[in-house]
């Protein structure tokens, strides 16, 4: 019995390996799959036939050049099922319907600057938006696998309860999974926002051969998500990747988490605004002096673009601290690639270069440079990753259930 169980597990592992390679790379050929997996051509052929029978993949033909034969390629059957991805942050919540290749079919965005009287009103908005995008798409609700939600951490991923996000106290102890499942009638998966972005970058980013990845979000807050050996790493207590709460200066400014000198308290968009306000008190001739009590982050970028030395120096200092923190991340984990995103990366062109230079200069000497890159998924990375959390769970469970039953 034990030997038979091991054989089933091995076969399912091979099936998932083939399916995941196709998912991550978009398309694949039999020869290519045999080469990268080490499986025989006949084993690959059988697995592809099984996946086709389940309608998880489809077979396409590409015309070969010259007198060559047609090359047969395989791709995920993107219209077999659909997912909903939700990304919640301090300024905007995005709700999207996606196919199984991560393409967005419908999307709604809701400003978080409006006042929600209570948590129930906020969840009602989410549920209504989910219904709206499904209805507009024309997709039958029965074809929607579930809802993935990226939320500010910390979060209990098992119960789907948002704990105490420092920058969004409105969400404190919200049992989002339970309530949303009741309202929408489908499975809901809740993860920390930077985890779902990392997951989206892993599956749909440009580095297809990467299986160890760190995503660092440098926005009004700071956080990260970790992919290790192709799997999302959330830690023993679901708090892995709380990158913004690495201590940079034990005597530094007070952070929302209660500690002093956290990276978030020294480098986030909120920290940049706080430092600028403090400096403007001593600069009555500065163009932003009269606005110092009502500054927004766009003011900083606008002045930096005009070559204002004060705002440039504050942004550069912020980038330096992030680079220092990333050098520590490299020394501990040594990921294949570190992807940076968030408003400070997107809006201040020099920010990324400073971070990259500092990180590689301060890491352990003698090792080759680690690859740092800017996110290519942009503002949709969160909904794409949240939807993929649902899809990944579906693919893995289906392979285990169907083939364990039929083998």
MOCOR-V179741 format. One record per backbone hydrogen bond with DSSP energy under -1.0 kcal/mol. NH is the residue of the N-H (numbers start at 1). CO is the residue of the C=O. E is the energy in kcal/mol with one decimal. If there is no record, write none. Layout:
BEGIN
NH CO E
NH CO E
END
This chain:
BEGIN
5 1 -2.3
6 2 -2.2
7 3 -2.0
8 4 -2.2
9 5 -2.5
10 6 -2.3
11 7 -2.5
12 8 -2.6
13 9 -2.2
14 10 -2.2
15 11 -2.3
16 12 -2.6
17 13 -2.3
18 14 -2.3
19 15 -2.7
20 16 -3.1
21 17 -1.8
22 18 -2.0
23 19 -2.5
24 20 -2.6
25 21 -2.2
26 22 -1.6
27 25 -1.2
28 74 -1.4
33 29 -2.5
34 30 -2.5
35 31 -2.0
36 32 -2.2
37 33 -2.3
38 34 -1.6
44 40 -2.3
45 41 -2.4
46 42 -2.2
47 43 -2.3
48 44 -2.6
49 45 -2.0
50 46 -2.1
51 47 -2.5
52 48 -2.4
53 49 -2.2
54 50 -1.5
55 52 -1.4
56 51 -2.1
58 75 -3.0
60 73 -3.3
62 71 -3.0
68 65 -1.7
71 62 -2.2
73 60 -2.4
74 28 -2.9
75 58 -2.2
77 56 -2.7
78 76 -1.5
80 77 -1.9
82 143 -2.4
83 98 -2.4
84 146 -2.0
85 96 -2.4
86 148 -2.6
87 94 -2.5
88 150 -2.8
89 92 -1.2
93 110 -2.6
94 87 -2.4
95 108 -2.8
96 85 -2.7
97 106 -2.5
98 83 -3.0
99 103 -1.9
100 78 -2.0
102 99 -1.7
105 97 -3.3
106 97 -1.2
108 95 -2.6
110 93 -2.9
112 91 -2.9
122 118 -1.3
123 119 -2.5
124 120 -2.3
125 121 -1.7
126 122 -1.9
127 123 -2.7
128 124 -2.5
129 125 -2.2
130 126 -2.3
131 127 -2.2
132 128 -2.3
133 129 -2.5
134 130 -1.8
135 131 -2.3
136 132 -2.7
137 133 -1.5
138 134 -1.1
143 140 -2.2
144 141 -1.6
145 82 -3.2
147 187 -2.7
148 84 -3.0
149 189 -2.9
150 86 -3.0
151 191 -2.5
156 161 -2.8
160 156 -2.3
162 174 -2.6
163 154 -2.3
168 165 -1.3
171 168 -2.2
172 169 -1.9
173 163 -2.5
174 171 -1.9
176 174 -2.1
177 160 -1.6
179 175 -2.1
180 176 -2.7
181 177 -2.3
182 178 -1.6
183 179 -2.1
184 180 -2.6
185 181 -2.0
189 147 -2.8
191 149 -2.9
193 151 -3.2
196 192 -1.8
197 193 -1.9
198 194 -2.1
199 195 -2.2
200 196 -2.3
201 197 -2.6
202 198 -2.3
203 199 -2.1
204 200 -2.7
205 201 -1.9
208 206 -1.4
210 207 -1.1
213 227 -2.5
214 337 -2.0
215 225 -2.9
216 339 -3.0
217 223 -3.0
218 341 -3.2
219 221 -2.6
223 217 -1.6
224 241 -1.8
225 215 -2.0
227 213 -3.2
228 231 -2.8
230 211 -2.9
231 228 -1.4
233 226 -2.8
240 234 -2.2
242 239 -1.2
243 241 -2.9
245 242 -1.8
246 243 -1.6
248 261 -3.3
249 261 -1.3
252 249 -2.4
255 259 -3.4
258 255 -1.8
261 253 -2.7
263 246 -2.0
264 244 -3.1
266 263 -1.0
267 263 -2.3
268 264 -1.2
269 219 -2.7
270 220 -1.2
272 268 -2.5
273 269 -2.2
274 270 -2.2
275 271 -2.5
276 272 -2.4
277 273 -2.5
278 274 -2.0
279 275 -2.2
280 276 -2.5
282 279 -1.4
283 280 -1.8
286 283 -2.0
289 286 -2.0
292 289 -1.4
294 291 -2.2
299 296 -1.5
301 297 -1.7
302 298 -2.3
303 299 -2.1
304 300 -2.4
305 301 -2.2
307 304 -1.7
308 303 -2.3
312 308 -2.0
313 309 -2.3
314 310 -1.9
315 311 -2.4
316 312 -2.7
317 313 -2.1
318 314 -2.1
319 315 -2.4
320 316 -2.2
321 317 -2.0
322 318 -1.9
323 319 -2.4
324 320 -2.2
325 321 -2.3
326 322 -2.5
327 323 -1.9
328 324 -1.4
329 325 -1.8
330 326 -2.6
331 327 -2.2
332 328 -1.8
333 329 -2.8
334 330 -1.2
336 212 -1.1
337 212 -1.1
338 371 -2.4
339 214 -2.8
340 373 -3.1
341 216 -2.3
344 218 -1.8
346 342 -2.3
347 343 -2.5
348 344 -1.2
351 348 -2.0
354 350 -2.2
355 351 -2.4
356 352 -2.8
357 353 -2.5
358 354 -2.6
359 355 -2.7
360 356 -2.2
361 357 -1.8
362 358 -2.0
373 338 -2.4
375 340 -2.7
380 377 -1.4
381 378 -1.7
384 380 -2.3
385 381 -2.5
386 382 -2.3
387 383 -2.3
388 384 -1.9
389 385 -1.5
390 386 -1.1
391 387 -2.1
392 388 -3.0
393 389 -1.7
394 390 -2.2
395 391 -2.8
396 392 -2.3
397 393 -2.3
398 394 -2.6
399 395 -2.2
400 396 -2.1
401 397 -2.8
402 398 -2.7
403 399 -1.5
404 400 -1.2
405 401 -1.5
406 402 -1.9
407 403 -1.9
END
